[in-house]
Amino acid sequence: MHAVSLEAEEQSTAGVPAVKDVLVLGIGNILCMDEGVGVHLVNHIIESGRVFPENVEFADGGTSGYDLLPLMTGRRKIIIVDALKTDDVPGSIYRFPADSLVANNYVYSLHDLGVKKLVDMLKIMGENPEIEIIGIVPEDYSTLAIGMSDSVWESIPKAIAEVLKAVV
């Protein structure tokens, strides 16, 4: 697992923190099987050594909730990768704008603090990045174990392809 600082990078010629234009944020609880798919996907990308545009940052957001807000500020675009609770085949992948999240996001989120609330808080703070969700339907999010079910693991290459499309 990679630890990613929730503080902005401290590299700038003017002494102002340099923030990359695009953030790919994997969120979820890796202790509950497929519920951690967003974190697993981002860490898989980081470990793969795959080359992405220089303006793209990948971060393991875990279950940090509102603590993610400093990491999310100052971005042009944010791609959130997470487990998506919906009635579909496990491993199915959805990609949609965050504006499509319903007000009662418990329909979608498996977290105490849902993605919709995080997006709403960004707007209250005066931030208005383009935000897309890449959601992967979990098979097992109640077993206490680190890992992913086969159906979700098999969807990872296709989900990475969606991330590639989204960062452009």
Secondary structure by P-SEA (a helix, b strand, c coil): cbbbbccccccccccccccccccccccccccccccaaaaaaaaaaaaacccccccbbbbcccccccccccccccccbbbbbbbbbccccccbbbbbccccccccccccccccccaaaaaaaaaaaccccccccbbbbbcccccccccccaaaaaaaaaaaaaaaaaac
